[in-house]
């Protein structure tokens, strides 16, 4: 028989892995749909963003009505992803916002403060999750883009950011396990997925900075 304590950690780890897989899948699916929308033209991109925003806000509203914290958290996170897609990915592609502008920082700081206040005031978990996802991803995105734009992907600063993101990912995973609950497993999984995705973005940019397409292909090598 597996001890009760070990069972708790196994269940938590299971939910962490499921959350990581789900977030990565949703990111890949959303990115694919986003690319298709871009290729179809500006109007399609706007329609895609508007649909994502409506679905995200609807999911946020529903999550505040759910009685089970785990279900509210999961729906809130998915809603937050949809809201981020609309207000972050689509808006940036259309040129409405830029992570390199000073206004992006001025907008992010009060948004982060408002989210922290929602934690302290114990707002519904679905609302906190839905707001926390875009705030967290936007913060990682701002840090990564601004550092890469100023110092380049092969710089020491970019390496430090990648290490910081990796530390956040590992910390989220460990804290989720230490807490030992389904709720902490989901939160730990989402923190890991967001932070490690940002790290992979830096690694990708570093590889692309070397312009591998210019090296050509030599048969037999």
TORMI-16730 format. One record per atom (N, C-alpha, C): atom name; x, y, z; residue number from 1. Coordinates in Angstrom, 1 decimal. Layout:
<sedrens>
- a X Y Z k
- CA X Y Z NUM
...
</sedrens>
This chain:
<sedrens>
- a X Y Z k
- N 0.8 -1.2 0.0 1
- CA 0.0 0.0 0.0 1
- C 0.9 1.3 0.0 1
- N 0.4 2.3 -0.8 2
- CA 1.2 3.5 -0.8 2
- C 0.7 4.4 0.3 2
- N 1.6 4.9 1.1 3
- CA 1.2 5.8 2.3 3
- C 0.4 6.9 1.8 3
- N -0.5 7.4 2.7 4
- CA -1.4 8.5 2.4 4
- C -0.7 9.7 2.0 4
- N 0.4 10.1 2.7 5
- CA 1.1 11.3 2.3 5
- C 1.7 11.2 0.9 5
- N 2.2 10.0 0.5 6
- CA 2.7 9.8 -0.8 6
- C 1.6 10.0 -1.9 6
- N 0.4 9.4 -1.5 7
- CA -0.7 9.5 -2.4 7
- C -1.1 10.9 -2.7 7
- N -1.0 11.8 -1.7 8
- CA -1.4 13.2 -1.8 8
- C -0.4 13.9 -2.8 8
- N 0.9 13.6 -2.6 9
- CA 1.9 14.2 -3.5 9
- C 1.8 13.6 -5.0 9
- N 1.4 12.4 -5.1 10
- CA 1.2 11.8 -6.4 10
- C 0.1 12.4 -7.1 10
- N -1.0 12.7 -6.4 11
- CA -2.2 13.3 -7.0 11
- C -1.9 14.7 -7.4 11
- N -1.2 15.4 -6.5 12
- CA -0.8 16.8 -6.8 12
- C 0.1 16.9 -8.1 12
- N 1.1 16.0 -8.1 13
- CA 2.0 15.9 -9.3 13
- C 1.2 15.6 -10.6 13
- N 0.2 14.7 -10.5 14
- CA -0.6 14.4 -11.6 14
- C -1.3 15.6 -12.1 14
- N -1.9 16.4 -11.2 15
- CA -2.6 17.6 -11.7 15
- C -1.7 18.7 -12.2 15
- N -0.4 18.7 -11.7 16
- CA 0.5 19.6 -12.2 16
- C 0.9 19.3 -13.7 16
- N 1.1 18.0 -13.9 17
- CA 1.5 17.5 -15.2 17
- C 0.3 17.8 -16.2 17
- N -0.9 17.5 -15.8 18
- CA -2.1 17.7 -16.6 18
- C -2.2 19.2 -17.0 18
- N -2.0 20.0 -16.0 19
- CA -2.1 21.5 -16.2 19
- C -1.1 21.9 -17.2 19
- N 0.2 21.5 -17.0 20
- CA 1.3 21.9 -17.9 20
- C 0.9 21.4 -19.4 20
- N 0.5 20.2 -19.5 21
- CA 0.2 19.7 -20.8 21
- C -1.0 20.5 -21.4 21
- N -2.0 20.8 -20.6 22
- CA -3.2 21.5 -21.1 22
- C -2.8 22.9 -21.6 22
- N -2.0 23.6 -20.8 23
- CA -1.6 25.0 -21.1 23
- C -0.7 25.0 -22.4 23
- N 0.2 24.1 -22.5 24
- CA 1.0 24.0 -23.7 24
- C 0.1 23.7 -24.9 24
- N -0.8 22.8 -24.8 25
- CA -1.7 22.5 -25.9 25
- C -2.5 23.7 -26.3 25
- N -3.1 24.4 -25.3 26
- CA -3.9 25.6 -25.6 26
- C -3.1 26.7 -26.2 26
- N -1.8 26.8 -25.8 27
- CA -0.9 27.8 -26.4 27
- C -0.6 27.5 -27.9 27
- N -0.3 26.2 -28.1 28
- CA -0.1 25.8 -29.5 28
- C -1.3 25.9 -30.4 28
- N -2.5 25.5 -29.8 29
- CA -3.7 25.6 -30.6 29
- C -4.1 27.1 -30.9 29
- N -4.0 27.9 -29.8 30
- CA -4.3 29.3 -30.0 30
- C -3.3 30.0 -31.0 30
- N -2.0 29.6 -30.9 31
- CA -1.1 30.2 -31.8 31
- C -1.4 29.8 -33.3 31
- N -1.8 28.5 -33.5 32
- CA -2.1 28.1 -34.8 32
- C -3.4 28.8 -35.3 32
- N -4.4 29.0 -34.5 33
- CA -5.6 29.7 -34.9 33
- C -5.2 31.2 -35.2 33
- N -4.4 31.7 -34.4 34
- CA -4.0 33.1 -34.5 34
- C -3.2 33.3 -35.8 34
- N -2.3 32.4 -36.2 35
- CA -1.6 32.5 -37.4 35
- C -2.6 32.4 -38.6 35
- N -3.6 31.5 -38.5 36
- CA -4.6 31.4 -39.6 36
- C -5.4 32.7 -39.7 36
- N -5.7 33.3 -38.6 37
- CA -6.4 34.6 -38.6 37
- C -5.6 35.7 -39.2 37
- N -4.3 35.7 -38.9 38
- CA -3.4 36.7 -39.5 38
- C -3.3 36.6 -41.0 38
- N -3.2 35.3 -41.4 39
- CA -3.1 35.1 -42.9 39
- C -4.3 35.4 -43.6 39
- N -5.5 35.4 -42.9 40
- CA -6.7 35.7 -43.6 40
- C -7.0 37.2 -43.7 40
- N -6.2 38.1 -43.0 41
- CA -6.4 39.5 -43.1 41
- C -6.7 40.2 -41.8 41
- N -6.7 41.5 -41.8 42
- CA -6.8 42.3 -40.6 42
- C -8.2 42.1 -40.0 42
- N -9.2 42.1 -40.8 43
- CA -10.6 41.9 -40.3 43
- C -10.8 40.6 -39.5 43
- N -10.2 39.6 -40.1 44
- CA -10.3 38.3 -39.4 44
- C -9.5 38.3 -38.1 44
- N -8.4 39.0 -38.0 45
- CA -7.6 39.1 -36.8 45
- C -8.5 39.8 -35.7 45
- N -9.1 40.9 -36.1 46
- CA -10.0 41.6 -35.2 46
- C -11.1 40.8 -34.7 46
- N -11.8 40.0 -35.6 47
- CA -12.9 39.1 -35.3 47
- C -12.4 38.0 -34.3 47
- N -11.2 37.5 -34.6 48
- CA -10.6 36.5 -33.7 48
- C -10.4 37.0 -32.3 48
- N -9.8 38.3 -32.3 49
- CA -9.5 38.9 -31.0 49
- C -10.8 39.2 -30.2 49
- N -11.8 39.7 -30.9 50
- CA -13.1 40.0 -30.3 50
- C -13.8 38.7 -29.7 50
- N -13.7 37.7 -30.5 51
- CA -14.3 36.4 -30.1 51
- C -13.6 35.9 -28.8 51
- N -12.3 35.9 -28.8 52
- CA -11.5 35.5 -27.7 52
- C -11.8 36.3 -26.4 52
- N -12.0 37.6 -26.6 53
- CA -12.3 38.5 -25.5 53
- C -13.7 38.2 -24.9 53
- N -14.6 38.0 -25.8 54
- CA -16.0 37.7 -25.4 54
- C -16.0 36.3 -24.6 54
- N -15.4 35.3 -25.2 55
- CA -15.3 34.0 -24.5 55
- C -14.6 34.1 -23.2 55
- N -13.5 34.9 -23.1 56
- CA -12.8 35.0 -21.9 56
- C -13.6 35.7 -20.8 56
- N -14.3 36.7 -21.2 57
- CA -15.1 37.5 -20.2 57
- C -16.3 36.6 -19.7 57
- N -16.9 35.8 -20.7 58
- CA -18.0 35.0 -20.3 58
- C -17.5 33.9 -19.4 58
- N -16.4 33.3 -19.7 59
- CA -15.8 32.3 -18.8 59
- C -15.5 32.8 -17.4 59
- N -15.0 34.1 -17.4 60
- CA -14.7 34.7 -16.1 60
- C -15.9 34.9 -15.3 60
- N -17.0 35.3 -15.9 61
- CA -18.3 35.5 -15.2 61
- C -18.8 34.1 -14.6 61
- N -18.7 33.1 -15.5 62
- CA -19.2 31.8 -15.0 62
- C -18.3 31.2 -13.9 62
- N -17.0 31.5 -14.0 63
- CA -16.1 31.0 -12.9 63
- C -16.4 31.5 -11.6 63
- N -17.0 32.8 -11.5 64
- CA -17.3 33.4 -10.2 64
- C -18.5 32.8 -9.6 64
- N -19.3 32.0 -10.4 65
- CA -20.5 31.4 -9.9 65
- C -20.4 30.0 -9.5 65
- N -19.2 29.4 -9.9 66
- CA -18.9 28.0 -9.5 66
- C -18.6 27.9 -8.0 66
- N -19.1 26.8 -7.4 67
- CA -18.9 26.6 -6.0 67
- C -17.6 25.9 -5.7 67
- N -17.1 25.0 -6.6 68
- CA -15.9 24.3 -6.3 68
- C -14.7 25.1 -6.8 68
- N -13.7 25.3 -5.9 69
- CA -12.6 26.1 -6.1 69
- C -11.8 25.6 -7.3 69
- N -11.6 24.3 -7.4 70
- CA -10.8 23.7 -8.5 70
- C -11.4 24.0 -9.8 70
- N -12.7 23.8 -10.0 71
- CA -13.3 24.1 -11.2 71
- C -13.3 25.6 -11.6 71
- N -13.5 26.4 -10.6 72
- CA -13.5 27.9 -10.8 72
- C -12.1 28.3 -11.2 72
- N -11.0 27.7 -10.6 73
- CA -9.7 28.1 -10.9 73
- C -9.3 27.6 -12.4 73
- N -9.7 26.4 -12.7 74
- CA -9.4 25.9 -14.1 74
- C -10.1 26.8 -15.1 74
- N -11.4 27.1 -14.9 75
- CA -12.1 27.9 -15.9 75
- C -11.6 29.3 -15.9 75
- N -11.2 29.8 -14.8 76
- CA -10.6 31.2 -14.7 76
- C -9.3 31.3 -15.5 76
- N -8.5 30.2 -15.4 77
- CA -7.2 30.2 -16.1 77
- C -7.4 30.2 -17.6 77
- N -8.3 29.3 -18.1 78
- CA -8.6 29.3 -19.5 78
- C -9.2 30.6 -20.0 78
- N -10.1 31.2 -19.2 79
- CA -10.6 32.5 -19.5 79
- C -9.5 33.6 -19.6 79
- N -8.6 33.5 -18.6 80
- CA -7.4 34.4 -18.7 80
- C -6.6 34.3 -19.9 80
- N -6.4 33.0 -20.4 81
- CA -5.7 32.8 -21.6 81
- C -6.4 33.4 -22.8 81
- N -7.7 33.3 -22.8 82
- CA -8.5 33.9 -23.9 82
- C -8.4 35.4 -23.9 82
- N -8.5 36.0 -22.7 83
- CA -8.4 37.4 -22.5 83
- C -7.0 37.9 -22.9 83
- N -5.9 37.2 -22.5 84
- CA -4.6 37.6 -22.9 84
- C -4.4 37.5 -24.4 84
- N -5.0 36.5 -25.1 85
- CA -4.9 36.4 -26.5 85
- C -5.5 37.6 -27.2 85
- N -6.6 38.1 -26.7 86
- CA -7.3 39.2 -27.3 86
- C -6.5 40.5 -27.0 86
- N -6.2 40.8 -25.7 87
- CA -5.6 42.1 -25.3 87
- C -4.1 42.1 -25.5 87
- N -3.5 40.9 -25.6 88
- CA -2.1 40.9 -25.7 88
- C -1.6 40.5 -27.1 88
- N -1.8 39.3 -27.5 89
- CA -1.3 38.8 -28.8 89
- C -1.9 39.6 -29.9 89
- N -3.2 39.6 -30.0 90
- CA -3.9 40.2 -31.2 90
- C -3.7 41.7 -31.2 90
- N -3.8 42.4 -30.0 91
- CA -3.6 43.8 -30.0 91
- C -2.2 44.2 -30.4 91
- N -1.2 43.4 -30.0 92
- CA 0.2 43.7 -30.3 92
- C 0.4 43.5 -31.8 92
- N -0.2 42.5 -32.4 93
- CA 0.0 42.2 -33.8 93
- C -0.7 43.3 -34.6 93
- N -1.8 43.9 -34.2 94
- CA -2.5 44.9 -34.9 94
- C -1.8 46.3 -34.7 94
- N -0.9 46.3 -33.8 95
- CA -0.2 47.6 -33.6 95
- C -0.8 48.5 -32.6 95
- N -1.8 48.0 -31.9 96
- CA -2.5 48.8 -30.9 96
- C -1.7 49.0 -29.6 96
- N -0.9 48.0 -29.3 97
- CA 0.0 48.1 -28.1 97
- C 1.4 47.6 -28.5 97
- N 2.3 48.1 -27.7 98
- CA 3.7 47.7 -28.0 98
- C 4.4 47.5 -26.6 98
- N 5.1 46.3 -26.4 99
- CA 5.8 46.1 -25.2 99
- C 7.0 47.0 -25.0 99
- N 7.4 47.6 -26.1 100
- CA 8.6 48.5 -26.1 100
- C 8.3 49.9 -25.7 100
- N 7.0 50.3 -25.7 101
- CA 6.6 51.6 -25.4 101
- C 6.6 51.9 -23.8 101
- N 6.8 53.1 -23.4 102
- CA 6.7 53.4 -22.0 102
- C 5.3 53.3 -21.4 102
- N 4.3 53.5 -22.3 103
- CA 2.9 53.3 -21.8 103
- C 2.6 51.9 -21.4 103
- N 3.3 50.9 -22.0 104
- CA 3.1 49.5 -21.6 104
- C 3.5 49.3 -20.1 104
- N 4.6 49.9 -19.7 105
- CA 5.0 49.8 -18.3 105
- C 4.0 50.6 -17.4 105
- N 3.6 51.8 -17.8 106
- CA 2.7 52.6 -17.0 106
- C 1.3 51.9 -16.9 106
- N 0.9 51.1 -17.9 107
- CA -0.3 50.3 -17.8 107
- C -0.1 49.1 -17.0 107
- N 1.0 48.4 -17.1 108
- CA 1.2 47.2 -16.4 108
- C 1.3 47.3 -14.8 108
- N 2.0 48.4 -14.4 109
- CA 2.2 48.6 -12.9 109
- C 0.8 48.6 -12.2 109
- N -0.1 49.5 -12.6 110
- CA -1.4 49.5 -11.9 110
- C -2.2 48.2 -12.0 110
- N -2.0 47.5 -13.2 111
- CA -2.7 46.3 -13.4 111
- C -2.2 45.2 -12.4 111
- N -0.9 45.2 -12.2 112
- CA -0.3 44.3 -11.2 112
- C -0.7 44.6 -9.8 112
- N -0.8 45.9 -9.5 113
- CA -1.2 46.3 -8.2 113
- C -2.7 45.9 -7.9 113
- N -3.5 46.1 -8.9 114
- CA -4.9 45.7 -8.8 114
- C -5.1 44.3 -8.6 114
- N -4.3 43.5 -9.3 115
- CA -4.4 42.0 -9.1 115
- C -3.9 41.6 -7.7 115
- N -2.8 42.2 -7.2 116
- CA -2.3 41.9 -5.9 116
- C -3.4 42.3 -4.8 116
- N -4.1 43.4 -5.1 117
- CA -5.2 43.8 -4.2 117
- C -6.3 42.8 -4.2 117
- N -6.6 42.2 -5.3 118
- CA -7.6 41.2 -5.4 118
- C -7.3 39.9 -4.6 118
- N -6.0 39.6 -4.5 119
- CA -5.5 38.5 -3.7 119
- C -5.7 38.8 -2.2 119
- N -5.4 40.0 -1.8 120
- CA -5.5 40.4 -0.4 120
- C -6.9 40.5 0.0 120
- N -7.8 41.0 -0.9 121
- CA -9.2 41.1 -0.6 121
- C -10.0 39.9 -0.8 121
- N -9.3 38.8 -1.2 122
- CA -9.9 37.5 -1.3 122
- C -11.1 37.5 -2.3 122
- N -10.9 38.0 -3.5 123
- CA -11.9 38.0 -4.5 123
- C -12.1 36.5 -4.9 123
- N -13.2 36.2 -5.6 124
- CA -13.5 34.8 -6.1 124
- C -12.3 34.3 -6.9 124
- N -12.0 33.0 -6.6 125
- CA -10.8 32.4 -7.1 125
- C -10.8 32.4 -8.7 125
- N -11.9 32.3 -9.3 126
- CA -12.0 32.3 -10.7 126
- C -11.6 33.7 -11.3 126
- N -12.1 34.8 -10.6 127
- CA -11.7 36.1 -11.0 127
- C -10.2 36.4 -10.9 127
- N -9.7 35.9 -9.7 128
- CA -8.2 36.1 -9.5 128
- C -7.4 35.4 -10.5 128
- N -7.8 34.2 -10.9 129
- CA -7.1 33.4 -11.9 129
- C -7.2 34.0 -13.2 129
- N -8.4 34.4 -13.6 130
- CA -8.6 35.0 -14.9 130
- C -7.8 36.3 -15.1 130
- N -7.7 37.1 -14.0 131
- CA -7.0 38.3 -14.1 131
- C -5.5 38.1 -14.0 131
- N -5.1 37.1 -13.2 132
- CA -3.7 36.8 -12.9 132
- C -3.0 36.2 -14.1 132
- N -3.7 35.5 -14.9 133
- CA -3.0 34.9 -16.1 133
- C -2.5 36.0 -17.0 133
- N -3.3 36.9 -17.5 134
- CA -2.7 37.9 -18.4 134
- C -1.7 38.8 -17.8 134
- N -1.9 39.1 -16.5 135
- CA -1.0 40.0 -15.8 135
- C 0.4 39.3 -15.7 135
- N 0.4 38.0 -15.3 136
- CA 1.6 37.3 -15.2 136
- C 2.3 37.1 -16.6 136
- N 1.6 36.7 -17.6 137
- CA 2.2 36.5 -18.9 137
- C 2.6 37.9 -19.5 137
- N 1.9 38.9 -19.3 138
- CA 2.3 40.2 -19.8 138
- C 3.6 40.7 -19.1 138
- N 3.7 40.4 -17.8 139
- CA 4.9 40.8 -17.1 139
- C 6.1 40.0 -17.7 139
- N 6.0 38.7 -17.9 140
- CA 7.1 37.9 -18.5 140
- C 7.4 38.4 -19.9 140
- N 6.4 38.7 -20.6 141
- CA 6.5 39.2 -22.0 141
- C 7.2 40.5 -22.1 141
- N 6.8 41.4 -21.2 142
- CA 7.5 42.7 -21.2 142
- C 9.0 42.6 -20.8 142
- N 9.3 41.8 -19.8 143
- CA 10.7 41.6 -19.4 143
- C 11.5 41.0 -20.5 143
- N 11.0 40.0 -21.2 144
- CA 11.7 39.3 -22.2 144
- C 11.9 40.2 -23.4 144
- N 10.9 40.8 -23.9 145
- CA 10.9 41.5 -25.1 145
- C 11.9 42.8 -25.0 145
- N 11.7 43.4 -23.8 146
- CA 12.5 44.6 -23.6 146
- C 14.0 44.3 -23.5 146
- N 14.3 43.2 -22.8 147
- CA 15.7 42.8 -22.6 147
- C 16.3 42.4 -23.9 147
- N 15.6 41.6 -24.7 148
- CA 16.1 41.1 -26.0 148
- C 16.3 42.3 -26.9 148
- N 15.3 43.2 -26.9 149
- CA 15.4 44.4 -27.8 149
- C 16.6 45.2 -27.5 149
- N 16.9 45.4 -26.2 150
- CA 18.0 46.3 -25.9 150
- C 19.4 45.6 -25.9 150
- N 19.5 44.3 -25.4 151
- CA 20.8 43.7 -25.3 151
- C 21.0 42.5 -26.2 151
- N 19.9 42.0 -26.8 152
- CA 20.1 40.9 -27.8 152
- C 19.9 39.6 -27.1 152
- N 19.5 38.6 -27.9 153
- CA 19.2 37.2 -27.3 153
- C 20.5 36.5 -26.8 153
- N 21.7 36.9 -27.3 154
- CA 22.9 36.2 -26.9 154
- C 23.6 36.9 -25.7 154
- N 23.0 37.9 -25.1 155
- CA 23.6 38.7 -24.1 155
- C 23.6 38.1 -22.8 155
- N 24.4 38.6 -21.8 156
- CA 24.3 38.1 -20.4 156
- C 23.0 38.4 -19.8 156
- N 22.4 39.6 -20.1 157
- CA 21.1 39.9 -19.6 157
- C 20.0 39.0 -20.0 157
- N 20.0 38.5 -21.3 158
- CA 19.1 37.5 -21.7 158
- C 19.2 36.2 -21.0 158
- N 20.5 35.8 -20.8 159
- CA 20.8 34.6 -20.1 159
- C 20.2 34.7 -18.6 159
- N 20.4 35.8 -18.0 160
- CA 19.9 36.0 -16.6 160
- C 18.4 35.9 -16.6 160
- N 17.7 36.5 -17.6 161
- CA 16.3 36.4 -17.7 161
- C 15.8 35.0 -17.9 161
- N 16.5 34.3 -18.7 162
- CA 16.2 32.9 -18.9 162
- C 16.3 32.0 -17.6 162
- N 17.4 32.3 -16.9 163
- CA 17.6 31.6 -15.6 163
- C 16.6 32.0 -14.6 163
- N 16.2 33.3 -14.6 164
- CA 15.2 33.7 -13.7 164
- C 13.8 33.0 -14.0 164
- N 13.5 33.0 -15.3 165
- CA 12.2 32.3 -15.6 165
- C 12.3 30.8 -15.3 165
- N 13.4 30.2 -15.5 166
- CA 13.6 28.8 -15.1 166
- C 13.4 28.6 -13.6 166
- N 14.0 29.5 -12.8 167
- CA 13.8 29.5 -11.4 167
- C 12.4 29.6 -10.9 167
- N 11.7 30.5 -11.6 168
- CA 10.3 30.7 -11.3 168
- C 9.5 29.5 -11.6 168
- N 9.8 28.9 -12.8 169
- CA 9.1 27.6 -13.2 169
- C 9.4 26.5 -12.1 169
- N 10.6 26.3 -11.8 170
- CA 10.9 25.3 -10.8 170
- C 10.3 25.6 -9.4 170
- N 10.3 26.9 -9.0 171
- CA 9.7 27.2 -7.7 171
- C 8.2 27.0 -7.7 171
- N 7.5 27.3 -8.8 172
- CA 6.1 27.1 -8.9 172
- C 5.8 25.6 -8.8 172
- N 6.6 24.8 -9.5 173
- CA 6.4 23.4 -9.4 173
- C 6.6 22.8 -8.0 173
- N 7.6 23.3 -7.4 174
- CA 8.0 22.8 -6.0 174
- C 6.9 23.2 -5.0 174
- N 6.5 24.5 -5.1 175
- CA 5.5 25.0 -4.1 175
- C 4.2 24.3 -4.3 175
- N 3.8 23.9 -5.5 176
- CA 2.6 23.2 -5.7 176
- C 2.6 21.8 -5.1 176
- N 3.8 21.2 -5.2 177
- CA 3.9 19.9 -4.5 177
- C 4.0 20.0 -3.0 177
- N 4.6 21.0 -2.5 178
- CA 4.7 21.1 -1.0 178
- C 3.4 21.3 -0.4 178
- N 2.5 22.1 -1.1 179
- CA 1.2 22.4 -0.6 179
- C 0.3 21.1 -0.6 179
- N 0.5 20.3 -1.6 180
- CA -0.1 19.0 -1.6 180
- C -1.6 19.0 -1.8 180
- N -2.1 19.7 -2.7 181
- CA -3.6 19.7 -3.0 181
- C -3.8 19.8 -4.5 181
- N -5.0 19.5 -4.9 182
- CA -5.4 19.7 -6.3 182
- C -5.3 21.1 -6.7 182
- N -5.7 22.0 -5.9 183
- CA -5.6 23.4 -6.2 183
- C -4.2 23.9 -6.4 183
- N -3.3 23.5 -5.5 184
- CA -1.9 23.9 -5.6 184
- C -1.3 23.3 -6.8 184
- N -1.7 22.1 -7.1 185
- CA -1.1 21.4 -8.3 185
- C -1.4 22.2 -9.6 185
- N -2.7 22.6 -9.7 186
- CA -3.1 23.4 -10.9 186
- C -2.3 24.7 -10.9 186
- N -2.2 25.4 -9.8 187
- CA -1.4 26.7 -9.7 187
- C 0.0 26.5 -10.1 187
- N 0.6 25.4 -9.5 188
- CA 2.0 25.1 -9.7 188
- C 2.3 24.8 -11.2 188
- N 1.4 24.0 -11.8 189
- CA 1.5 23.7 -13.2 189
- C 1.4 24.9 -14.1 189
- N 0.5 25.8 -13.8 190
- CA 0.3 27.0 -14.6 190
- C 1.5 27.9 -14.5 190
- N 2.1 28.1 -13.3 191
- CA 3.3 28.9 -13.1 191
- C 4.5 28.3 -13.9 191
- N 4.6 27.0 -13.8 192
- CA 5.7 26.3 -14.5 192
- C 5.5 26.5 -16.0 192
- N 4.3 26.3 -16.5 193
- CA 4.1 26.4 -18.0 193
- C 4.4 27.8 -18.5 193
- N 3.9 28.8 -17.8 194
- CA 4.1 30.2 -18.2 194
- C 5.6 30.6 -18.2 194
- N 6.3 30.2 -17.1 195
- CA 7.7 30.6 -17.0 195
- C 8.6 29.9 -18.0 195
- N 8.3 28.6 -18.1 196
- CA 9.2 27.8 -19.0 196
- C 8.9 28.1 -20.5 196
- N 7.7 28.5 -20.8 197
- CA 7.4 28.9 -22.2 197
- C 8.2 30.2 -22.5 197
- N 8.3 31.1 -21.5 198
- CA 9.1 32.3 -21.8 198
- C 10.6 32.0 -21.9 198
- N 11.1 31.0 -21.2 199
- CA 12.4 30.6 -21.3 199
- C 12.7 30.0 -22.7 199
- N 11.7 29.2 -23.2 200
- CA 11.9 28.6 -24.5 200
- C 11.9 29.7 -25.6 200
- N 11.1 30.7 -25.4 201
- CA 11.1 31.9 -26.3 201
- C 12.5 32.5 -26.5 201
- N 13.2 32.6 -25.3 202
- CA 14.5 33.2 -25.4 202
- C 15.5 32.3 -26.1 202
- N 15.4 31.0 -25.8 203
- CA 16.2 30.0 -26.5 203
- C 16.0 30.0 -28.0 203
- N 14.7 30.1 -28.4 204
- CA 14.4 30.2 -29.8 204
- C 15.0 31.5 -30.4 204
- N 14.8 32.6 -29.8 205
- CA 15.4 33.8 -30.3 205
- C 16.9 33.7 -30.4 205
- N 17.5 33.1 -29.4 206
- CA 19.0 32.9 -29.5 206
- C 19.4 32.1 -30.7 206
- N 18.6 31.0 -31.0 207
- CA 18.9 30.2 -32.1 207
- C 18.7 30.9 -33.4 207
- N 17.6 31.7 -33.5 208
- CA 17.3 32.5 -34.7 208
- C 18.3 33.6 -34.9 208
- N 18.9 34.1 -33.9 209
- CA 19.9 35.2 -34.0 209
- C 21.1 34.8 -34.8 209
- N 21.4 33.5 -34.8 210
- CA 22.5 33.0 -35.6 210
- C 22.2 32.8 -37.0 210
- N 21.0 33.1 -37.4 211
- CA 20.6 33.0 -38.8 211
- C 20.9 31.6 -39.4 211
- N 20.4 30.5 -38.9 212
- CA 20.7 29.2 -39.4 212
- C 20.4 29.0 -40.8 212
- N 19.4 29.7 -41.3 213
- CA 19.0 29.6 -42.7 213
- C 20.1 30.0 -43.7 213
- N 21.1 30.8 -43.2 214
- CA 22.2 31.3 -44.1 214
- C 23.3 30.3 -44.2 214
- N 23.3 29.3 -43.3 215
- CA 24.4 28.3 -43.3 215
- C 24.3 27.3 -44.4 215
- N 23.0 27.1 -44.9 216
- CA 22.8 26.2 -46.0 216
- C 22.8 24.8 -45.5 216
- N 22.6 23.9 -46.4 217
- CA 22.6 22.4 -46.1 217
- C 23.6 21.7 -46.9 217
- N 24.5 21.0 -46.2 218
- CA 25.5 20.2 -46.9 218
- C 25.2 18.7 -46.8 218
- N 25.0 18.1 -47.9 219
- CA 24.7 16.7 -47.8 219
- C 25.8 15.9 -47.2 219
- N 25.3 14.9 -46.4 220
- CA 26.2 14.0 -45.7 220
- C 26.7 14.5 -44.4 220
- N 26.4 15.7 -44.0 221
- CA 26.9 16.3 -42.8 221
- C 25.8 16.3 -41.7 221
</sedrens>
